[in-house]
Amino acid sequence: MTDLNAQLLAGHNAGDTSALVVLYTEAADQAPDIDTACFFLTHAYIFALETAHPDTATLHARLKCHGRV
């Protein structure tokens, strides 16, 4: 996860919101529990909404599945 953290920071520093969708989704997939996963999914979803990312609907469905939307 250390490399992923570095990539997330780099994405934020670069303002690369499309990359942040992918990176936060990856962080959610690696999360140790559902609360942490949903934290990361929420970030991915917000950035997806901002960029009209193709994964927006999928991220919304994942959050909804866990009662987070």
QUIDA-V686208 format. One record per backbone hydrogen bond with DSSP energy under -0.5 kcal/mol. CO is the residue of the C=O (numbers start at 1). NH is the residue of the N-H. E is the energy in kcal/mol with one decimal. If there is no record, write none. Layout:
CO:NH:E
CO:NH:E
This chain:
1:5:-2.7
2:6:-2.1
3:7:-2.2
4:8:-2.6
5:9:-2.5
6:10:-2.3
7:11:-2.5
8:12:-2.4
9:13:-2.8
10:14:-2.2
11:15:-1.0
11:16:-2.1
12:15:-0.6
15:17:-1.5
16:20:-1.9
17:21:-1.6
18:22:-1.4
19:23:-2.8
20:24:-2.8
21:25:-1.8
22:26:-2.3
23:27:-2.4
24:28:-2.1
25:29:-2.3
26:30:-1.4
27:31:-0.6
28:31:-0.9
33:37:-2.3
34:38:-2.7
35:39:-1.8
36:40:-2.1
37:41:-2.8
38:42:-2.4
39:43:-1.5
40:44:-2.5
41:45:-2.9
42:46:-2.4
43:47:-2.3
44:48:-2.2
45:49:-2.6
46:50:-2.0
47:51:-1.3
48:52:-0.9
48:53:-2.1
49:52:-0.6
53:56:-1.8
55:59:-2.7
56:60:-2.4
57:61:-2.4
58:62:-2.2
59:63:-2.3
60:64:-2.7
61:65:-2.3
62:66:-0.8
63:66:-0.7
63:68:-2.6
64:67:-2.0
